[in-house]
Amino acid sequence: MTADPLSRWQPDLAFADAFGRQSAAADIVSFDILDTALTRTLDNPADAFAELERRLAPAVGEAAAGLALAREDAERQARLRRQAAGAEEVGLDDILDSLIEARPALYPHRALLRQAELAVEADLLVGVPDILAATRLLAARGQPYVFVSDMYLPAAFLAEQLTRARYAGWQTLYVSSETGLTKASGRQWPALLVELAPAATDGRPRLLHVGDDAHSDGTQAEAHGIDTLPYTRARSARRLGTRLGPEILPFSRRQRAATLAARAAPMPAGAPPDETAAWRDLGRTLGGIVTAGFVAWLGARVRRHGVTALAFGARDGWLVRRAWQASGLGERLGVPDQYLCVSRRTLTLARGALDSTDRQLAAYLPPFLSGTDGTVTIRTALARLSLGPDSDTGRTLAREFGSLDALLVWPDGSHLFEGVLQRHAAEIRGMLTGCHAALVGYLRQEGFDRSGRLGFVDLGWHGNMQCALQRLGLRPPATLCGFYYGLWHAALGNRHAAGLMEAAFASDYRPPGEQPGLLDAVGLLEELHTAPHGTVSGYRQQDGRWEPVFAEHAAERAQYETMIRPFQEGALETVAAVFPGSAGSLDLAELTPDAVIAAIDAVCLSPTPDERRLLSRLGHCDGHDHVAFEPLAPTDCPADAEALIARHKRCGWRTGTMLGWHEAAAGVRRAELGGLARSLLAHHGPRNLRQYD
């Protein structure tokens, strides 16, 4: 991607052809301005306020903290006040009045605020080549055109930006901040037709309007007899739930550059979307920011703690290890790395052998082995123990449940299953002892017991794997430390046994509800970071070596090849380019943990429709059986409220699921789902919940 996202723009020939034909039949043509004639080089229009906050911080000091959100809120309050007085639109000065009323400390800086906001907009706005070409066609014909915009910015400022973008010769410019009328309400259109009447031969001008908004530029214009031509190629995202502060800017710039670059070559009418390219672009933006940010953080932790080697856990550590290698940090720091084929299953069973007796299994084992989503059979759960139907445990389970093909249902079935396991503790412990011996043999073979300080790297969440590694006793406790994307509250209970654990993006000292972005993104991140092999189910000896045994799943493998691989390739492309300096619109120094969290929040809590459709295609093999492959964002929406809530709680991406259900619904049902979203996702905050209005 180039620094100028429009430098490789190719004309949209289909639009040009349609515009040529429709404009020839019109007396006059009108164009929308924002996201039609001009567009910003940031992902989301509101991100301009984040840039405003960033620029003003040195001059304004503490009063600039949270300025982006305050600026957004001030505009909302100004609109409510003006609407109560019967007005349809606000101007920039109205917004500044509201902002200073809410933040009196900004009063001495009013002139600077106004000047800075206009300067930010001027730096962000660029002309759209397709519309420039359209106006030049009109000029060649001697055909008049005007601009019509619903916007709080002054008309003189917009005229200046249009001129700077090389627009010339327009007849006039109608801006709602000065006309007091809006396209959205529909009242601007009849007033516009009256003013343009002199251009018509029969008293009523034949007007063609070009714009990106389906309601303001489409439905409302057509209701007044105006011909319309949609133009959405330069339309920016409308993310209502992102973080709004300077930390969003690295993602915002990178995402907008990627979006505009992807649209540079228009897709032929009727052509299917290139999903491989879409996955790669998502990797270049979200994937690149997340992995590059984590690797930079990891490098700092390695230096601080004197880590001498790194072990990346399977499978979540697959992409992270490749990003670490692509960054070159390992070579520069002299820290070797390896990919360690361990899993929650292999570590828990091996740890259980040490913590259990022939009379009593460790307390954590039966719940781990009896986990179910209601679709697991007793036979499948028995297979977790590597025991067959003819074992004592198998025969007892068949008798207690009536059949090994009966479903294991929580809570009653799970409790019964756990009781049977405890009654056969001796037989199960014998199996666990074999699991322990195999894992220890594999770890020693891989040099896990080497001297020095070893960093274990994984996505994280609870610290159970690090606890199990410590419990094996292969290393002195103080020489193993864990570095993770995030740790949840349950990890606090493991810190005494796990040793040093640090996380880049989520803290176990804060309730998960205060970290909604990463909490909701867990399923997505695990899939996007996964390896091209199944989960590690055990180990076998082959040619004198311990080799991991993988539980493969055909659908999961196909998903990796078609979706995950291009995503990871895009992420690694960004990582390789950004270290040690910058890559186009991305600067390594800006990729702080806060910037990474902001990127995750943007895509996972407030995805664009295209992102939601793309990510909703991801499936996930939940649990350690690796049998069922379920969508992270199921499309089936139960009619019953209780069943809907249960379905929503089980899904892997709750925001994507609820947005999909809400978009597909209409009328009363849509309103009901909006209410449920505000209840079930209340911890996302009021700004995010506006998505469900």
N, C-alpha and C positions, 0 to 999 in steps of 0.2 A: 504494500500500500504506500502511496506517495503522501507527502505532507499536504498537498492540495487535493482534497477528495474529488474535485471536479475536473482535474487536469486531463483525465482520460475519458471524459464524458463523450458518449456517442449519441447522435440525434435519435430521438424516438420517432422513427419514420411513420409508424401507425398514427401517433398523435399528430404529427405534422400533416399527414394526409387528411385526417379528420378535421383538423383546424382549418386547413386550406379550403375545404369544401364548405364547412359550416360558416366560416367567417365571410365567405364571398356572398352569402345570402343576407348578411346583416348590415344595418346602417352603421353600427358602432359596436365595438367589442370592449368588454370590461374584464379586468384581471384582478383576482385576489392578490394580496402581496405576500404575507408570511406563509411560507411553505408552498408557494406557487411561483411568484416572480422572484422572491428572495427566500433564502433558507439559512438557518443557523448551522454552524459547524459543531454544535453540541447535540447529543442524543435526544434530550428532552427540553422543551422550551424553558421550563422552570429552572433548569441547570444554569441559565444565565445569572440567576440570583446567587448561585454558589460562586460563580466567577466574580460577581460583585463583592461578595463577602471576602474572598481571597485578596482582591486588590485593595480593599479599604482597610484591612486589618493593620497594616503598618501605620497608617495615618490616624485611624480612629481608635485603635487600641482595644480595650475590653468591650467597648460599646459595639464593636463589630461581631462579637461572639454570637453565633446563632442568627446573624443578620439575614441569611437567605430565607430561613423559615419565617422570620418576622416580616420580611418583605412580602412573602406570599400571603401571610395572614392579613397584612395591612391592605393588600389589594382586595381580598375577600370582604373585609370590613367596609372598605370604601364603597364597594359595589352594593352591599346591603344598605348602606346609608343613602346612597344616591337613588337606589330603587325605591326606597321608602318615600323619597321626595318626588317620585314619578319620572326619574331620569333612567335612561337605558344604559349609559356608558359612563365610565370615569376617565379622567385624564391622569397623566403622570403626577401633576401637582396634587390632585386629590389623594392619590396613593401616598405621596410623601407626607401630606398632612396627617393621614391615618397612622403612618409609621412613626412619626415623631410624637403623636399623641400617646401611642403605646410605649414608646421608648424616648422619654424626654431627654436623655443623655445625648441623643443624636441631634438635638436642636441646633447647636453651634455648627453642625456639619451639613446643614440642609443643602446649601449650594454645592458642596462637594458630592453629596449623595446623587443629586440630579445630574451633575456633570459626569460622574463615574458610571451611572447606569447608561447614559447615552453613549459613552465611550465603549463600554462593554458590548452593547448592541452593535455599534459600528464595526467593532473588530470581529464580531461573530457572523455578520450577515454577508452572504455572497449571492451573486446573481445566478439564476438557473438557466443554463444554456438553451433548453427547449423553448422557454418563454421569451428569452431574448430573440431567438430566431423568429418566433411568431410575431413579435412587434416589428421586426425588420421587414417581414413580409407585408404587414399592414402599411408601413411607411412607404414601401415600394409601390403599393397600390394607391397611396394617398388617402387611406382609410383611417378615420379617427379611432382612438382608443383611450380608455380611462382606467384608473385603478380604484378599487373599492375594498376597504379593509375594516374589519372589526378589530380595533387596536387602541390601546391607551396612549401610545407614543404620539408625539405631535406630528402633524402633517408635514411641516417644514423639515423635520428630521428624516422622515421616511422619504420625502422627495430627494433629499441630499443623498441618501443611501441608494436610491434607485439610479440617480445620476452617476454615482461612483461605480455602480455595477454596469454602466454603459447603456441604460435605458434612456431613450430620448424621444421627444416629440409627442408625449401624451397630452391629451386635451385638458384634463383636470384630475384631481386626486380627492377622493371622498374617504375620510377617516372618521370612524364613529366617535372618537374622542372629541371631535370638533363639530360634527353634524348632530350629535346627540341621538342618532338613530343607528340601529344595527341590522345587519343582514340576518342574524340569528332570530330576531323577533319578526322579521319580515317587513318592518316599517321602512327600512332604507330603500327597498326596491321601488315602491310607487313614487317616493320622493325623487329617486334617481331618474325614473322614466320621465317625470315632469321636467326636470332640468335638462334632459337630453332631447326633449321634444323638437327643438329647432333643427336637430340633425336629421329629422325624419321627413320624408316626402309627403306623408299622409297624416301628420300630426302625432303619430305614435311610433317611436323609434323601434326598429327591429334590432333587438339587443342580443348578443351572444355573450354569455359570461363563462369564464374559465376559472376554476378553483378546486381546492382539495377537500373541502368539508362537505360531506354528503347532505347535511341538513342546511347549513347557512348558504352554501354555494350551489346546492342542488335543489332540494325540495322547496325551500322558501322562494328561491328565484323562479322556479317553474310555476309555483302557485300564482305568480303575477304575469304569466305569459312570456317569460323570458326563456330563450333557448340556453341550454347549458352544455358544457363539455368538461367532464371531470379530468383533473390532472393531479395524480397522487404520487408521481415518481419522486418528488423531492420532499414528501411529507415526513416529518420527524415523529419520534415516538411520543406517546402520551402516557408516561408512567406516573401514576398517582401515589404509589407507595414507596418510592425510593427514599433513601437518605438525601436530605437537601442541605448540603454543606460542601466546603471545598474538597472533602474526601471523595466526592462522587466524580470529580473532574477527570481523573485519569481514565476511568471507564467511559465517561460520557464522550470525551474526545475520540477515544479509540473506537468505540461502538459506532459513532456517527461516521467516522472515516470509513469503517468497514461497510456500513449500510450504503453509503453513497457510492463507494467503489463497486459494490455488488450490483448497483442499479446503473452503473456507467454504461453497460451494454444492455439495452432493453431486450426483454424476453419476447420472442415472437408470440403473437396472439394464439392462444390455445396450447402453447407449449407447457409441459408439466414442469413444476419447479425443480431445480437441481438441488436435491436434498443433500447430496454429498458435499457440494460447495457450501450449503447452509451450515452443515455440521462443522466444516473446516473453519468457516468464518466465526462461528460461535467459539470454537477452540482458540482462534487468534485473539478474541476479545476476552470473554469470561475466563476461558481456560488459561490463556497466557497470563492474564493479570493475577489469577489465583495462584498458579504454580510459581510464577516468577516472584510474586510477593512472599510466598512461603519459603522458597529456596533462599531468598535474600535474608529472611528472618532466621532460617536454619543455619546459614553460614555464620551469622552473628552469635548464635547460641553455641555452635561448635567451638568458636574461638574463645568465648567467655568461659566455658566449662572444661576446656582442655580435652575435648573428645578426640580420640585417636583413630576411631573407625566408626562407620555407620552401617547399620543393618536395616534395610527397608522391608517391612512385613508384607507378605502376600495376603490378599491381592490388592488391597487399597494402596499399597506403596509402589505399585508398578509404575504409574505415570510420574509420581513424585521422584522416584529414583532416576528415571530417564531425564526429568527436568534438572535434577541435580547434576547429572553428567553433562547435559547440554550447556549448563551455565559455566562449566569449567572450574567451579569453586573447589571441588574435591582435589583437583590437580594443584591448584594454587595453594591450597592449605595443606597439602600432603596427607589427606585423609582418605584412605581406601573405603570402598563401599561394597556391599553385597546384597543380594536379594534372598531373603530368608523365607523358605516355604513353611510357614506355620499358620495356623488358623485358630479361631476361637474354639473349635471342636477339639483339635489335637492337643491344645494347651490345657483346656479344661479337664479332659479325660486323664491326661498325664498328671496334672495337679491333684485330681481326685484320688489317684492311686496312693499318694502320699498322705492325704488328709482323711482317708477312710480306713475302716477296719473290717474284719470278716463279719462283724455284728452290726456295724452302723456305717452307712455311706455318709460322706461329707454333706452338710446341710444344703450346699448350693447345687449338688449333682442332680437329685431327683427333679427339682423344678427345671433345670437345664434340659434334662432328657425328656421331660414330658411337655415341652413347649408345643403349642398347637394353635392353628388359626381356624380350626373347625373342619379342615379338609384332610388332616393327617390321619392315617389309619394306625391301628395298634401294630400291625405288621411293619409299617414304616418306622414307627417309634422304636420298635424292638431292634430294627436293623442299626439304629444308632449305637447299640451296645455290641455290635458284631456278634450277636447271638442269634441262633436259628430257632425255628418253631419247636424243635425237639429238645431244646434246652429246658432245664427246670423252670427258668423264668418264662420262657415262651409258653410252656404248657399251662402254667398258672394264669398267665394273661389270657390265653384262649378260654380257660374255664371261667374266669371272672367276668370277661366281656362277652362271652358267648361265641366270639369268633375273632380271629386276628384281623379280619377285614372290617371289623366295626370301626367307626370313627372315634377318634380321641377328642372329646369335647370338654372344654373348660367351663366351669371349675370341677364339677363332680367327677368326670372321667379322669381329669388330670390328677386329682387327689387319690383316686383309686389306683391309678397307674403308679404313682409315687409310693404308695403303700406296698404294692407288690415288689417294687425294686428294693425297698428296705428289707423285706422278708427274705430276699435272695441276695443279700449284701455280699456273701462269701463268693458266690459264682460271679457276680458282677465285678468284684474287686480283682478276681483272677484275670478278667478281661482287661481291666484298667492297668494292671501291672504290665501286661504286654504292650499297651499303648505307651506307658511311661518309658519302657526300655527302648522302644522304637524311636520315640522323639529324642531321648537323650543321646542315642547313637547317632541320629541325624545331626543334632546340634554340635556334638563334639567333632563329627566329621567336617562340618562347615566352619570350625574354628570359633564357635561361639564362646568357648572358655578361654580364649586368648587373653593375654595380659593387656593392660591399658584400660582406657575408659571407652565403653561402647555406647553409642547412641542408637536407640531403637526408634524408627520413624514409621508412623502410621497415621491414618486419619484421626483415630482416637476414640473418644466419647466417654468410656467409663474406667479405663485403666486396668481392666481385668486381665488382658493379655500380658501386660508388664508384671502384674502380680504373679501370674502363673510362671513366667520366666524366672522371676526371683525365687519362687518357691522351689524350683528344680535344684537350686543350690550349685549351679555350675560356675557361678561367678561370685566374687565378694559383693555383698549388697550395694556398696557405694560406687561400684564401677559400671553399673547399668543405669542409664537415664533415658527417659522417653520424651520425644518431641512430636507434637500432634497439631492437627488443625484445630481441634476443639476438645474440651473436656466438660462433661455435664456434672450436675450436682452429685450424682452417685459416686463420682471419682474421689470425692473427699474421703469417703470411707475406705478407700484403697491406698491412700497416700502413705500410711504407716508401713504397709507391706510392699508397696511398689517401688518406693524410693523417689528420686527426683523425677517429676513430671512437669512439663511446661507445654502450654498451648498458645498458638499464635492468634487465633480468631475467636475463641469462646472460652470463658473461664468457669471452672467448677465452683468458684466462690460467688457467682451470680446465679439467680434462678433462671432456668431456661427460657421462661416467658419474657425475660428482659433481653433476650438474644434471639428474636424470632426468625431472622433471616437464615442463620446457620441451622437452627433447629428444624426449619421447614425444608432446608436444602440437603439434609443428611442422605436421603435416598438418592437424589440426583447426583450428588458428589460421589457417592460410592460407586454408582454405575459409570459415571464419566471417568473415574480414575481406575477402573478395574483392569485386570490383566486378560490376555487372550487365552486364558485357561480357567478351568473350574476351580471351586474351592478345594483346599487341601483336606482330604478325608482321612489320610493316614500315611503310612510309609511301608515300603517293602524292600527287601534286600535283592539287589541285582548286580551280578558280577563283582561281589564283594563290597558294594556301596549301598547306602541307604538312599532310596529314591522316593520322592513324594508321589502319592497317589491322588489324582485329581478327580473330583466328581463333575464330569462334563455334562453339559446340557446343550442340545442342538440349537434351540431357539436363542439361548444366550450367546452361543458362538456366532450365530448369524447376526445378532445385534451388534456384536463387537466389530465384525467386518464392515457392516453397512453404516453404522452410526458412530461407535466409540472410536474406531481407528482414525477416521478423518478428523474427529474432534481433537484427539490427542496429537495428531500430526500438526494441526493448526496451533495448538498450545505450545508445542516444542519449537515450532518455527518462531513464535514470539519470544520464547525464553532465550533461544540461541541469539536472536538479534538484540535483545535488550541488555544482555550482559556484555561488557561491564558498563555500558553507557545508556544509549537511548535507541528506540526503534520507531522512527516516524513520529506519530502522535503520542508515544509513550516514553516516559522518563523513569528510569529505575529508581531514582531518589524519591519519586512520588508514590511508589508502591509500598506504602506503609500497611500494617495490618488494618487500620481503619479504611484505607482505600480498597483493600481486598473485600472487607465486609460490606462496604457500600456497593461494590460490583455484584456480590452474591445477592444482596437485598434487591438490587435493581432487577435482576433476571428471575430470581426465585420467588420474590414477593410481589413483583409488579411486572410480569412478562408482557411483551407485546403479543398480539394475537398470533403472529408467526412463530415466536419463540415458544408460546404455550403449546401450539399444535406440534411443533417439533419435539419438545421435551416430553410431551404427553405420550409419545410413541414408545418411550423407554419402558422396558419391563424389568422385573427384579425377582431373583430367586431368593425368597425370604426363608430364614431359618437355616439350620445346618444340614438339612436333608438334601437341599439343592434339587428338589423334584418339581415343585410348582413354580411356574413362571407367570407372575402376575403384573399387570400394568401399574406403574406408579401413580397414574392419574386415571382411574377408571371412569368411563363415560356413562355407565349405567347408573342412573339416579333413582334410588328407591322412592316410591310415592309416600310410604309411611315415614313419619318424622323420626321415630325411634330407630327404624332400620337405616334411615339415611345417616343419622348421627353415628351409628355403629360402623357403617361403611366408611364414613369420612375419617373416623379415628384410625381405621385399619390401613388406609391408603398411604402410599409412600411419599406423595407430594400433595399436601392438603390445599395449598393455594391453587395449584394447577387444577386440581379436581373441582374445587368450589367455583373457580372462574369458568371452567368448562360447563358445569351444570347451570350456572347463572346465565351464561351467554345463550345456551340452548333453550332456555325457558322463556316464557312470555306472560304478560298480564299479571294476574294474581299470583301464579306460581313463581314468577320471577321475583316479585316483591317478597314472597315467603322465603325464598332462598337468600335474598339479601338480608333479611332479618336473622336467619340462621347463621349466615356468614359473620354478621356483627357479633353474634353470641359466641360461636365456636372459635372465632379468630380475634377475639377482643384484644388479646395481647399484642396484636399487630399495630394497634394505635389508630386514632381517628383518620389520619391522613391516608393510610393504606386502605382503610375500610370504605373510603369514598368510591373505590372501584365497584362496589356492590350497590350503589345508589340506583 
